[in-house]
Amino acid sequence: MSKNYPMIKIKIQNEDFDISEETKNLHQNNTGAIVNFVGVVRGLDEKNNQIINSMTLEHYPGMTESEIEKIIFDSYKRWELTGVTVIHRVGELKPSDQIVFVGVSSKHRQNAFDGCNFIMDWLKTKAPFWKVEENNNKKNWVSFNDSDNQALKKWKK
Amino acid sequence: MVVKYFSWIKEHIGKSEEQLDLPSNITNVNQLINYLNEIDEKYNIIFEKKELIKIAVNKIYSSFDTKISNSDEIAFFPPVTGG
């Protein structure tokens, strides 16, 4: 029996997003669970004990969307999902601004939890986005965190 | 060929992309890197630690031995930090 493909939405945008609106959009007739992840801008760089005034995100148009599409495709090969939405903001953001939304719906909760976790872990390591933090007019390109690579290990079985 | 740069690499080179007319003896990414290193030393810092650089050919993750031609779009960027 062939699997039903979930409804997919991928958006890279400057504008903010509305979590409740996006959650409603993940509803299908057979949806019984929706799991959302929202990433926000930190106001403090704890490693260097520095206040962050703002952050700017850039991406690689075309490749970013296709990498996210591949990750979503992999997620629904592993779990039965009814909908996936990924929204990632670019441009200048301030502390507490929303950066990323990953919403996953499914018939039952476990698939939505796992699918959301999987998509976020792979997005962190594969989707071409780069952050630069600014404080007191100093720019600091955020470096890759190896714990993001470690997080992938749980999916490699 | 179009070569694109992102993040601190773009800032170091001073531009986000450049058009190159590739000599015919350059057929893979590694040879392109050697070529860039020879034409201007500003590239040296970027490719000093090649293992830290990510490569895309026509917007697909690729490696140093990926075959390339003059009609391709190549991108060099550091590991990604979105999310």
gemmi code that builds the backbone of each chain (N, CA, C; Angstrom):
import gemmi

chains = {
    "A": [
        ("MET", (0.842, -1.193, 0.000), (0.000, 0.000, 0.000), (0.883, 1.251, 0.000)),
        ("SER", (0.590, 2.176, -0.855), (1.449, 3.354, -0.894), (1.119, 4.307, 0.260)),
        ("LYS", (2.153, 4.993, 0.700), (2.029, 5.912, 1.826), (1.458, 7.242, 1.330)),
        ("ASN", (0.639, 7.873, 2.149), (0.176, 9.208, 1.773), (1.256, 10.232, 2.096)),
        ("TYR", (1.544, 11.102, 1.139), (2.547, 12.128, 1.397), (1.954, 13.227, 2.256)),
        ("PRO", (2.743, 13.760, 3.185), (2.213, 14.833, 4.035), (2.171, 16.160, 3.272)),
        ("MET", (1.436, 17.099, 3.801), (1.419, 18.445, 3.255), (2.711, 19.140, 3.710)),
        ("ILE", (3.396, 19.755, 2.775), (4.699, 20.356, 3.104), (4.714, 21.852, 2.808)),
        ("LYS", (5.300, 22.603, 3.728), (5.476, 24.039, 3.495), (6.880, 24.423, 3.942)),
        ("ILE", (7.630, 25.083, 3.062), (8.978, 25.555, 3.389), (9.031, 27.044, 3.054)),
        ("LYS", (9.394, 27.869, 4.017), (9.488, 29.315, 3.754), (10.755, 29.883, 4.378)),
        ("ILE", (11.502, 30.647, 3.581), (12.633, 31.410, 4.102), (12.202, 32.866, 3.978)),
        ("GLN", (12.161, 33.582, 5.084), (11.569, 34.926, 5.022), (12.174, 35.859, 6.060)),
        ("ASN", (12.035, 37.169, 5.795), (12.465, 38.179, 6.763), (11.421, 38.353, 7.865)),
        ("GLU", (10.153, 38.195, 7.490), (9.056, 38.498, 8.398), (8.953, 37.470, 9.530)),
        ("ASP", (8.321, 37.894, 10.601), (8.025, 37.002, 11.711), (6.926, 36.013, 11.274)),
        ("PHE", (6.701, 34.993, 12.096), (5.627, 34.035, 11.803), (4.716, 33.916, 13.015)),
        ("ASP", (3.488, 33.460, 12.749), (2.476, 33.351, 13.794), (2.308, 31.864, 14.126)),
        ("ILE", (2.734, 31.477, 15.337), (2.757, 30.053, 15.703), (1.356, 29.435, 15.650)),
        ("SER", (0.344, 30.167, 16.151), (-0.992, 29.544, 16.197), (-1.562, 29.383, 14.785)),
        ("GLU", (-1.264, 30.351, 13.928), (-1.700, 30.245, 12.521), (-1.042, 29.029, 11.850)),
        ("GLU", (0.273, 28.882, 12.065), (1.010, 27.775, 11.444), (0.547, 26.430, 12.015)),
        ("THR", (0.203, 26.417, 13.291), (-0.268, 25.170, 13.915), (-1.598, 24.748, 13.295)),
        ("LYS", (-2.480, 25.714, 13.115), (-3.779, 25.412, 12.477), (-3.582, 24.845, 11.080)),
        ("ASN", (-2.606, 25.427, 10.355), (-2.374, 24.992, 8.972), (-1.857, 23.556, 8.881)),
        ("LEU", (-1.365, 23.013, 10.010), (-0.837, 21.636, 9.991), (-1.936, 20.587, 10.172)),
        ("HIS", (-3.148, 21.048, 10.422), (-4.279, 20.137, 10.606), (-4.710, 19.486, 9.294)),
        ("GLN", (-4.831, 18.165, 9.310), (-5.461, 17.430, 8.211), (-6.590, 16.625, 8.850)),
        ("ASN", (-7.439, 16.023, 8.034), (-8.554, 15.249, 8.593), (-8.090, 14.130, 9.515)),
        ("ASN", (-6.914, 13.532, 9.153), (-6.450, 12.382, 9.936), (-5.400, 12.769, 10.986)),
        ("THR", (-5.186, 14.070, 11.217), (-4.191, 14.514, 12.193), (-4.710, 14.351, 13.618)),
        ("GLY", (-3.858, 13.759, 14.486), (-4.227, 13.618, 15.884), (-3.207, 14.255, 16.809)),
        ("ALA", (-2.054, 14.686, 16.242), (-0.985, 15.253, 17.075), (-0.201, 16.278, 16.276)),
        ("ILE", (0.168, 17.354, 16.927), (1.030, 18.360, 16.286), (2.126, 18.719, 17.274)),
        ("VAL", (3.381, 18.644, 16.814), (4.520, 19.052, 17.649), (5.209, 20.214, 16.957)),
        ("ASN", (5.407, 21.303, 17.695), (6.095, 22.477, 17.159), (7.408, 22.702, 17.890)),
        ("PHE", (8.423, 23.116, 17.119), (9.652, 23.617, 17.737), (9.813, 25.057, 17.282)),
        ("VAL", (10.156, 25.948, 18.220), (10.447, 27.342, 17.864), (11.806, 27.707, 18.432)),
        ("GLY", (12.702, 28.143, 17.565), (14.018, 28.623, 18.011), (13.964, 30.137, 18.132)),
        ("VAL", (14.582, 30.679, 19.171), (14.578, 32.141, 19.370), (16.014, 32.656, 19.564)),
        ("VAL", (16.191, 33.954, 19.353), (17.515, 34.585, 19.500), (17.833, 34.743, 20.988)),
        ("ARG", (18.998, 34.221, 21.393), (19.462, 34.397, 22.774), (19.947, 35.836, 22.985)),
        ("GLY", (19.752, 36.328, 24.204), (20.240, 37.668, 24.506), (21.621, 37.650, 25.133)),
        ("LEU", (22.102, 36.427, 25.413), (23.395, 36.302, 26.087), (24.185, 35.154, 25.472)),
        ("ASP", (25.424, 35.445, 25.135), (26.348, 34.411, 24.676), (27.030, 33.881, 25.942)),
        ("GLU", (26.529, 32.758, 26.460), (26.996, 32.262, 27.761), (28.451, 31.813, 27.746)),
        ("LYS", (28.880, 31.298, 26.579), (30.253, 30.792, 26.486), (31.260, 31.929, 26.721)),
        ("ASN", (30.967, 33.087, 26.102), (31.892, 34.218, 26.218), (31.383, 35.302, 27.171)),
        ("ASN", (30.256, 35.001, 27.839), (29.632, 35.947, 28.767), (29.447, 37.331, 28.138)),
        ("GLN", (28.860, 37.366, 26.984), (28.668, 38.610, 26.233), (27.187, 38.825, 25.959)),
        ("ILE", (26.748, 40.074, 26.093), (25.385, 40.436, 25.708), (25.329, 40.471, 24.175)),
        ("ILE", (24.268, 39.951, 23.618), (24.104, 40.011, 22.160), (23.091, 41.114, 21.837)),
        ("ASN", (23.498, 42.096, 21.041), (22.584, 43.192, 20.677), (21.678, 42.798, 19.522)),
        ("SER", (22.274, 42.119, 18.548), (21.475, 41.679, 17.403), (22.187, 40.534, 16.699)),
        ("MET", (21.454, 39.909, 15.817), (22.001, 38.787, 15.061), (21.497, 38.888, 13.627)),
        ("THR", (22.377, 38.591, 12.670), (21.936, 38.615, 11.278), (22.148, 37.236, 10.687)),
        ("LEU", (21.125, 36.772, 9.987), (21.204, 35.445, 9.367), (21.246, 35.575, 7.862)),
        ("GLU", (22.162, 34.846, 7.242), (22.155, 34.788, 5.781), (21.990, 33.345, 5.333)),
        ("HIS", (21.584, 33.164, 4.082), (21.390, 31.805, 3.571), (21.797, 31.731, 2.108)),
        ("TYR", (21.734, 30.536, 1.561), (22.103, 30.308, 0.159), (20.797, 30.009, -0.593)),
        ("PRO", (20.186, 31.059, -1.189), (18.884, 30.861, -1.843), (18.918, 29.710, -2.855)),
        ("GLY", (17.936, 28.890, -2.802), (17.870, 27.739, -3.715), (18.394, 26.491, -3.025)),
        ("MET", (19.636, 26.551, -2.548), (20.195, 25.367, -1.894), (19.554, 25.159, -0.525)),
        ("THR", (19.294, 26.245, 0.193), (18.693, 26.108, 1.531), (17.345, 25.387, 1.429)),
        ("GLU", (16.524, 25.843, 0.507), (15.201, 25.225, 0.340), (15.338, 23.756, -0.056)),
        ("SER", (16.277, 23.464, -0.976), (16.367, 22.065, -1.442), (16.933, 21.155, -0.352)),
        ("GLU", (17.836, 21.674, 0.486), (18.343, 20.852, 1.598), (17.226, 20.558, 2.606)),
        ("ILE", (16.404, 21.574, 2.898), (15.307, 21.363, 3.851), (14.302, 20.358, 3.274)),
        ("GLU", (14.072, 20.481, 1.972), (13.147, 19.549, 1.311), (13.652, 18.104, 1.431)),
        ("LYS", (14.970, 17.928, 1.264), (15.549, 16.568, 1.377), (15.356, 16.013, 2.791)),
        ("ILE", (15.564, 16.887, 3.799), (15.424, 16.459, 5.198), (13.967, 16.043, 5.466)),
        ("ILE", (13.035, 16.845, 4.964), (11.616, 16.522, 5.179), (11.278, 15.199, 4.481)),
        ("PHE", (11.804, 15.031, 3.271), (11.576, 13.795, 2.527), (12.089, 12.587, 3.328)),
        ("ASP", (13.289, 12.737, 3.911), (13.840, 11.649, 4.749), (12.951, 11.396, 5.964)),
        ("SER", (12.393, 12.461, 6.532), (11.577, 12.285, 7.743), (10.311, 11.495, 7.428)),
        ("TYR", (9.716, 11.757, 6.275), (8.487, 11.003, 6.050), (8.709, 9.636, 5.429)),
        ("LYS", (9.984, 9.325, 5.117), (10.299, 7.928, 4.793), (10.364, 7.110, 6.087)),
        ("ARG", (10.709, 7.786, 7.200), (10.868, 7.077, 8.485), (9.596, 7.014, 9.305)),
        ("TRP", (8.765, 8.073, 9.237), (7.567, 8.112, 10.079), (6.366, 8.509, 9.232)),
        ("GLU", (5.225, 8.047, 9.647), (4.012, 8.460, 8.940), (3.590, 9.831, 9.474)),
        ("LEU", (3.707, 10.839, 8.630), (3.405, 12.212, 9.035), (2.279, 12.746, 8.161)),
        ("THR", (1.498, 13.679, 8.700), (0.412, 14.246, 7.884), (0.742, 15.655, 7.387)),
        ("GLY", (1.688, 16.328, 8.052), (2.070, 17.664, 7.588), (3.396, 18.097, 8.175)),
        ("VAL", (4.170, 18.859, 7.394), (5.434, 19.407, 7.887), (5.543, 20.858, 7.419)),
        ("THR", (5.844, 21.751, 8.341), (6.104, 23.155, 7.992), (7.450, 23.565, 8.568)),
        ("VAL", (8.299, 24.123, 7.710), (9.561, 24.688, 8.184), (9.612, 26.142, 7.730)),
        ("ILE", (9.710, 27.056, 8.695), (9.868, 28.478, 8.374), (11.155, 28.938, 9.042)),
        ("HIS", (12.040, 29.538, 8.273), (13.299, 30.035, 8.839), (13.451, 31.485, 8.447)),
        ("ARG", (13.712, 32.322, 9.433), (13.881, 33.734, 9.131), (15.326, 34.058, 8.783)),
        ("VAL", (15.516, 35.096, 7.959), (16.846, 35.619, 7.621), (16.815, 37.133, 7.830)),
        ("GLY", (17.984, 37.756, 7.770), (18.067, 39.194, 7.996), (18.389, 39.481, 9.451)),
        ("GLU", (18.166, 40.738, 9.862), (18.557, 41.131, 11.214), (17.472, 40.802, 12.236)),
        ("LEU", (17.878, 40.169, 13.345), (16.949, 39.795, 14.412), (17.487, 40.284, 15.755)),
        ("LYS", (16.566, 40.482, 16.677), (16.926, 40.972, 18.017), (16.699, 39.853, 19.042)),
        ("PRO", (17.343, 39.969, 20.227), (17.112, 38.961, 21.259), (15.619, 38.743, 21.505)),
        ("SER", (15.262, 37.491, 21.675), (13.895, 36.970, 21.878), (13.062, 36.894, 20.600)),
        ("ASP", (13.581, 37.399, 19.478), (12.870, 37.208, 18.202), (12.826, 35.725, 17.842)),
        ("GLN", (11.783, 35.334, 17.173), (11.680, 33.948, 16.689), (12.579, 33.789, 15.452)),
        ("ILE", (13.320, 32.675, 15.408), (14.203, 32.420, 14.252), (13.596, 31.344, 13.350)),
        ("VAL", (13.216, 30.231, 13.975), (12.834, 29.063, 13.166), (11.601, 28.390, 13.758)),
        ("PHE", (10.760, 27.909, 12.849), (9.581, 27.138, 13.247), (9.644, 25.803, 12.516)),
        ("VAL", (9.580, 24.713, 13.282), (9.420, 23.387, 12.670), (8.159, 22.789, 13.278)),
        ("GLY", (7.156, 22.589, 12.464), (5.907, 22.007, 12.926), (5.645, 20.706, 12.193)),
        ("VAL", (5.312, 19.667, 12.954), (5.084, 18.346, 12.356), (3.766, 17.791, 12.892)),
        ("SER", (2.906, 17.356, 11.985), (1.672, 16.715, 12.429), (1.649, 15.265, 11.977)),
        ("SER", (0.932, 14.445, 12.771), (0.821, 13.020, 12.458), (-0.471, 12.486, 13.078)),
        ("LYS", (-0.750, 11.215, 12.817), (-1.965, 10.637, 13.392), (-1.813, 10.493, 14.905)),
        ("HIS", (-0.616, 10.066, 15.333), (-0.368, 9.821, 16.767), (0.906, 10.534, 17.193)),
        ("ARG", (1.032, 10.822, 18.487), (2.036, 11.780, 18.935), (3.484, 11.384, 18.701)),
        ("GLN", (3.821, 10.082, 18.854), (5.238, 9.736, 18.826), (5.900, 10.086, 17.488)),
        ("ASN", (5.182, 9.844, 16.401), (5.741, 10.180, 15.088), (5.989, 11.681, 14.954)),
        ("ALA", (5.090, 12.486, 15.518), (5.259, 13.943, 15.429), (6.449, 14.408, 16.270)),
        ("PHE", (6.578, 13.839, 17.495), (7.745, 14.172, 18.329), (9.041, 13.812, 17.604)),
        ("ASP", (9.120, 12.577, 17.120), (10.360, 12.107, 16.495), (10.652, 12.868, 15.198)),
        ("GLY", (9.616, 13.070, 14.407), (9.801, 13.773, 13.127), (10.314, 15.184, 13.340)),
        ("CYS", (9.768, 15.878, 14.317), (10.170, 17.258, 14.591), (11.628, 17.311, 15.064)),
        ("ASN", (11.972, 16.409, 15.959), (13.341, 16.330, 16.490), (14.344, 16.037, 15.365)),
        ("PHE", (13.996, 15.088, 14.514), (14.842, 14.672, 13.391), (15.074, 15.842, 12.423)),
        ("ILE", (13.986, 16.521, 12.056), (14.098, 17.619, 11.078), (14.974, 18.737, 11.648)),
        ("MET", (14.777, 19.054, 12.928), (15.559, 20.132, 13.540), (17.037, 19.760, 13.622)),
        ("ASP", (17.331, 18.520, 14.031), (18.739, 18.090, 14.125), (19.443, 18.180, 12.771)),
        ("TRP", (18.774, 17.753, 11.707), (19.417, 17.776, 10.383), (19.494, 19.185, 9.828)),
        ("LEU", (18.463, 19.993, 10.126), (18.495, 21.390, 9.659), (19.715, 22.116, 10.233)),
        ("LYS", (20.019, 21.853, 11.507), (21.156, 22.508, 12.165), (22.486, 22.187, 11.500)),
        ("THR", (22.578, 21.020, 10.891), (23.872, 20.598, 10.346), (23.955, 20.655, 8.823)),
        ("LYS", (22.805, 20.739, 8.148), (22.842, 20.687, 6.674), (22.297, 21.933, 5.970)),
        ("ALA", (21.301, 22.588, 6.538), (20.680, 23.692, 5.798), (21.603, 24.919, 5.809)),
        ("PRO", (21.978, 25.429, 4.615), (22.952, 26.526, 4.572), (22.406, 27.877, 5.071)),
        ("PHE", (22.597, 28.078, 6.374), (22.338, 29.364, 7.039), (23.585, 29.687, 7.845)),
        ("TRP", (23.873, 30.974, 7.986), (25.001, 31.396, 8.832), (24.560, 32.581, 9.666)),
        ("LYS", (24.977, 32.543, 10.951), (24.606, 33.610, 11.884), (25.824, 34.467, 12.189)),
        ("VAL", (25.599, 35.766, 12.230), (26.639, 36.659, 12.734), (26.028, 37.463, 13.878)),
        ("GLU", (26.683, 37.423, 15.041), (26.182, 38.155, 16.208), (26.886, 39.501, 16.291)),
        ("GLU", (26.152, 40.483, 16.769), (26.749, 41.805, 16.943), (26.589, 42.265, 18.380)),
        ("ASN", (27.679, 42.762, 18.954), (27.577, 43.464, 20.238), (28.614, 44.564, 20.257)),
        ("ASN", (28.187, 45.740, 20.667), (29.056, 46.940, 20.682), (29.803, 47.112, 19.358)),
        ("ASN", (29.054, 46.979, 18.279), (29.596, 47.151, 16.918), (30.667, 46.132, 16.540)),
        ("LYS", (30.806, 45.081, 17.338), (31.738, 44.011, 16.957), (30.941, 42.864, 16.351)),
        ("LYS", (31.436, 42.356, 15.224), (30.744, 41.245, 14.558), (31.452, 39.940, 14.876)),
        ("ASN", (30.656, 38.930, 15.147), (31.236, 37.631, 15.435), (30.447, 36.547, 14.695)),
        ("TRP", (31.079, 35.939, 13.688), (30.415, 34.835, 12.973), (30.339, 33.643, 13.918)),
        ("VAL", (29.152, 33.167, 14.137), (28.949, 32.059, 15.069), (29.620, 30.810, 14.502)),
        ("SER", (30.390, 30.111, 15.360), (31.054, 28.916, 14.830), (30.200, 27.674, 15.063)),
        ("PHE", (30.461, 26.709, 14.227), (29.707, 25.462, 14.257), (29.925, 24.750, 15.587)),
        ("ASN", (28.851, 24.217, 16.136), (28.916, 23.546, 17.413), (28.930, 22.032, 17.193)),
        ("ASP", (29.989, 21.373, 17.668), (30.098, 19.935, 17.401), (28.982, 19.126, 18.059)),
        ("SER", (28.351, 19.672, 19.108), (27.251, 18.924, 19.735), (26.107, 18.719, 18.733)),
        ("ASP", (26.023, 19.607, 17.717), (25.004, 19.417, 16.681), (25.293, 18.183, 15.829)),
        ("ASN", (26.597, 17.930, 15.608), (26.979, 16.708, 14.888), (26.692, 15.473, 15.728)),
        ("GLN", (26.991, 15.593, 17.038), (26.759, 14.465, 17.951), (25.269, 14.109, 17.991)),
        ("ALA", (24.436, 15.159, 17.903), (22.984, 14.938, 17.987), (22.475, 14.046, 16.845)),
        ("LEU", (23.234, 14.034, 15.744), (22.787, 13.238, 14.587), (22.934, 11.739, 14.803)),
        ("LYS", (23.821, 11.374, 15.753), (24.134, 9.943, 15.928), (22.890, 9.117, 16.229)),
        ("LYS", (21.951, 9.734, 16.968), (20.768, 8.946, 17.358), (19.905, 8.556, 16.151)),
        ("TRP", (20.107, 9.229, 15.001), (19.299, 8.912, 13.816), (20.005, 7.941, 12.877)),
        ("LYS", (21.269, 7.630, 13.183), (22.036, 6.800, 12.258), (21.962, 5.333, 12.631)),
        ("LYS", (20.760, 4.841, 12.859), (20.610, 3.416, 13.102), (19.503, 2.879, 12.226)),
    ],
    "B": [
        ("MET", (32.018, 30.151, -15.274), (31.656, 29.551, -13.997), (31.372, 30.644, -12.976)),
        ("VAL", (30.384, 30.373, -12.135), (30.101, 31.292, -11.032), (30.622, 30.653, -9.748)),
        ("VAL", (31.410, 31.423, -8.981), (31.871, 30.942, -7.682), (31.251, 31.837, -6.611)),
        ("LYS", (30.549, 31.215, -5.662), (29.870, 31.979, -4.608), (30.543, 31.749, -3.263)),
        ("TYR", (30.480, 32.795, -2.427), (31.083, 32.729, -1.088), (30.053, 33.180, -0.066)),
        ("PHE", (30.102, 32.586, 1.109), (29.165, 32.950, 2.171), (29.891, 33.151, 3.493)),
        ("SER", (29.166, 33.863, 4.404), (29.625, 34.053, 5.781), (30.989, 34.776, 5.795)),
        ("TRP", (31.881, 34.384, 6.699), (33.148, 35.117, 6.834), (34.015, 34.982, 5.575)),
        ("ILE", (33.784, 33.953, 4.797), (34.565, 33.780, 3.564), (34.233, 34.907, 2.584)),
        ("LYS", (32.938, 35.214, 2.479), (32.484, 36.309, 1.608), (33.133, 37.623, 2.050)),
        ("GLU", (33.162, 37.857, 3.358), (33.743, 39.106, 3.864), (35.243, 39.166, 3.594)),
        ("HIS", (35.894, 38.024, 3.712), (37.333, 37.992, 3.485), (37.673, 38.250, 2.007)),
        ("ILE", (36.909, 37.643, 1.111), (37.154, 37.823, -0.328), (36.709, 39.221, -0.775)),
        ("GLY", (35.703, 39.762, -0.071), (35.219, 41.095, -0.427), (34.120, 41.088, -1.469)),
        ("LYS", (33.607, 39.919, -1.797), (32.463, 39.830, -2.716), (31.720, 38.507, -2.505)),
        ("SER", (30.439, 38.536, -2.876), (29.645, 37.329, -2.644), (29.755, 36.340, -3.809)),
        ("GLU", (30.141, 36.825, -4.971), (30.346, 35.877, -6.082), (31.256, 36.470, -7.134)),
        ("GLU", (31.825, 35.610, -7.950), (32.640, 36.074, -9.071), (32.510, 35.124, -10.254)),
        ("GLN", (32.703, 35.690, -11.431), (32.657, 34.915, -12.678), (34.086, 34.522, -13.025)),
        ("LEU", (34.292, 33.249, -13.320), (35.630, 32.806, -13.711), (35.557, 32.072, -15.034)),
        ("ASP", (36.554, 32.302, -15.853), (36.652, 31.510, -17.074), (37.751, 30.483, -16.833)),
        ("LEU", (37.322, 29.265, -16.656), (38.228, 28.226, -16.185), (39.147, 27.684, -17.286)),
        ("PRO", (40.456, 27.603, -17.032), (41.334, 26.921, -17.991), (40.885, 25.463, -18.154)),
        ("SER", (41.083, 24.925, -19.342), (40.510, 23.605, -19.629), (41.136, 22.470, -18.811)),
        ("ASN", (42.322, 22.719, -18.230), (42.949, 21.639, -17.450), (42.379, 21.530, -16.026)),
        ("ILE", (41.427, 22.414, -15.694), (40.821, 22.348, -14.349), (39.496, 21.604, -14.442)),
        ("THR", (39.473, 20.432, -13.845), (38.288, 19.589, -14.024), (37.650, 19.142, -12.715)),
        ("ASN", (38.269, 19.488, -11.575), (37.593, 19.170, -10.311), (37.793, 20.293, -9.285)),
        ("VAL", (37.092, 20.192, -8.147), (37.090, 21.272, -7.152), (38.493, 21.521, -6.604)),
        ("ASN", (39.213, 20.452, -6.344), (40.570, 20.588, -5.821), (41.466, 21.414, -6.746)),
        ("GLN", (41.339, 21.160, -8.040), (42.141, 21.921, -9.013), (41.714, 23.389, -9.043)),
        ("LEU", (40.413, 23.629, -8.850), (39.916, 25.017, -8.801), (40.534, 25.750, -7.603)),
        ("ILE", (40.595, 25.055, -6.455), (41.176, 25.668, -5.255), (42.654, 26.009, -5.487)),
        ("ASN", (43.376, 25.083, -6.093), (44.792, 25.347, -6.391), (44.939, 26.543, -7.324)),
        ("TYR", (44.043, 26.626, -8.296), (44.051, 27.723, -9.271), (43.809, 29.054, -8.564)),
        ("LEU", (42.784, 29.098, -7.683), (42.469, 30.338, -6.954), (43.638, 30.741, -6.064)),
        ("ASN", (44.230, 29.760, -5.386), (45.378, 30.041, -4.511), (46.542, 30.665, -5.276)),
        ("GLU", (46.671, 30.254, -6.554), (47.772, 30.791, -7.360), (47.493, 32.200, -7.860)),
        ("ILE", (46.222, 32.484, -8.218), (45.961, 33.811, -8.803), (45.945, 34.927, -7.755)),
        ("ASP", (45.610, 34.601, -6.515), (45.600, 35.669, -5.498), (45.776, 35.056, -4.108)),
        ("GLU", (46.688, 35.633, -3.339), (46.961, 35.033, -2.016), (45.835, 35.240, -1.006)),
        ("LYS", (44.860, 36.115, -1.329), (43.737, 36.299, -0.395), (42.942, 34.993, -0.206)),
        ("TYR", (43.067, 34.087, -1.169), (42.349, 32.805, -1.053), (43.038, 31.838, -0.088)),
        ("ASN", (44.307, 32.096, 0.183), (45.072, 31.116, 0.954), (44.483, 30.831, 2.327)),
        ("ILE", (44.031, 31.906, 3.002), (43.490, 31.730, 4.360), (42.248, 30.838, 4.344)),
        ("ILE", (41.447, 31.026, 3.309), (40.200, 30.251, 3.219), (40.476, 28.761, 3.056)),
        ("PHE", (41.458, 28.484, 2.223), (41.695, 27.081, 1.898), (42.845, 26.473, 2.706)),
        ("GLU", (43.313, 27.237, 3.696), (44.399, 26.760, 4.548), (44.010, 25.457, 5.246)),
        ("LYS", (42.785, 25.480, 5.824), (42.288, 24.263, 6.469), (41.094, 23.788, 5.652)),
        ("LYS", (41.411, 23.073, 4.607), (40.363, 22.691, 3.652), (39.266, 21.842, 4.278)),
        ("GLU", (39.643, 21.090, 5.337), (38.649, 20.216, 5.965), (37.538, 21.019, 6.654)),
        ("LEU", (37.770, 22.331, 6.876), (36.758, 23.152, 7.542), (35.818, 23.846, 6.549)),
        ("ILE", (36.071, 23.649, 5.276), (35.283, 24.323, 4.247), (34.275, 23.361, 3.625)),
        ("LYS", (33.060, 23.849, 3.447), (32.032, 23.049, 2.771), (31.955, 23.508, 1.315)),
        ("ILE", (31.636, 22.557, 0.455), (31.593, 22.828, -0.982), (30.227, 22.425, -1.527)),
        ("ALA", (29.676, 23.272, -2.393), (28.475, 22.864, -3.125), (28.735, 23.078, -4.612)),
        ("VAL", (28.359, 22.107, -5.410), (28.409, 22.246, -6.867), (26.965, 22.197, -7.351)),
        ("ASN", (26.553, 23.268, -8.012), (25.159, 23.417, -8.452), (24.175, 23.176, -7.299)),
        ("LYS", (24.510, 23.758, -6.146), (23.653, 23.757, -4.949), (23.482, 22.375, -4.308)),
        ("ILE", (24.444, 21.467, -4.596), (24.415, 20.144, -3.960), (25.754, 19.944, -3.235)),
        ("TYR", (25.697, 19.466, -1.973), (26.932, 19.219, -1.230), (27.857, 18.330, -2.054)),
        ("SER", (29.123, 18.726, -2.155), (30.072, 18.018, -3.008), (31.402, 17.894, -2.281)),
        ("SER", (32.371, 17.265, -2.956), (33.667, 17.057, -2.310), (34.785, 17.595, -3.199)),
        ("PHE", (36.018, 17.483, -2.712), (37.153, 18.047, -3.442), (37.368, 17.389, -4.796)),
        ("ASP", (36.952, 16.136, -4.920), (37.186, 15.476, -6.210), (35.963, 15.515, -7.136)),
        ("THR", (34.934, 16.295, -6.762), (33.763, 16.421, -7.643), (34.175, 17.089, -8.961)),
        ("LYS", (33.721, 16.499, -10.058), (34.037, 17.043, -11.392), (33.276, 18.351, -11.605)),
        ("ILE", (33.951, 19.317, -12.225), (33.298, 20.599, -12.505), (33.602, 21.058, -13.929)),
        ("SER", (32.730, 21.934, -14.454), (32.987, 22.535, -15.762), (32.595, 24.004, -15.707)),
        ("ASN", (32.853, 24.701, -16.801), (32.626, 26.147, -16.847), (31.171, 26.568, -16.685)),
        ("SER", (30.239, 25.637, -16.874), (28.825, 26.011, -16.747), (28.299, 25.796, -15.328)),
        ("ASP", (29.166, 25.363, -14.391), (28.713, 25.054, -13.037), (28.731, 26.262, -12.109)),
        ("GLU", (27.937, 26.129, -11.048), (27.975, 27.108, -9.952), (28.611, 26.432, -8.749)),
        ("ILE", (29.736, 26.982, -8.296), (30.454, 26.393, -7.157), (30.276, 27.324, -5.966)),
        ("ALA", (30.082, 26.774, -4.774), (29.998, 27.614, -3.577), (30.943, 27.085, -2.508)),
        ("PHE", (31.614, 28.028, -1.833), (32.477, 27.695, -0.692), (31.904, 28.380, 0.537)),
        ("PHE", (31.735, 27.616, 1.620), (31.194, 28.219, 2.835), (31.631, 27.445, 4.075)),
        ("PRO", (31.592, 28.123, 5.234), (31.938, 27.415, 6.472), (30.782, 26.514, 6.908)),
        ("PRO", (31.008, 25.638, 7.889), (29.909, 24.803, 8.388), (28.720, 25.677, 8.791)),
        ("VAL", (27.538, 25.153, 8.593), (26.330, 25.969, 8.727), (25.958, 26.181, 10.201)),
        ("THR", (25.288, 27.293, 10.486), (24.959, 27.638, 11.873), (23.535, 28.195, 12.008)),
        ("GLY", (22.606, 27.619, 11.241), (21.224, 28.100, 11.331), (20.472, 27.481, 12.496)),
        ("GLY", (19.178, 27.659, 12.461), (18.309, 27.041, 13.456), (18.163, 27.845, 14.725)),
    ],
}
model = gemmi.Model(1)
for chain_id, residues in chains.items():
    chain = gemmi.Chain(chain_id)
    for i, (resn, *xyz) in enumerate(residues, 1):
        res = gemmi.Residue()
        res.name, res.seqid = resn, gemmi.SeqId(i, " ")
        for name, pos in zip(("N", "CA", "C"), xyz):
            atom = gemmi.Atom()
            atom.name, atom.element = name, gemmi.Element(name[0])
            atom.pos, atom.b_iso = gemmi.Position(*pos), 0.0
            res.add_atom(atom)
        chain.add_residue(res)
    model.add_chain(chain)
structure = gemmi.Structure()
structure.add_model(model)
structure.setup_entities()
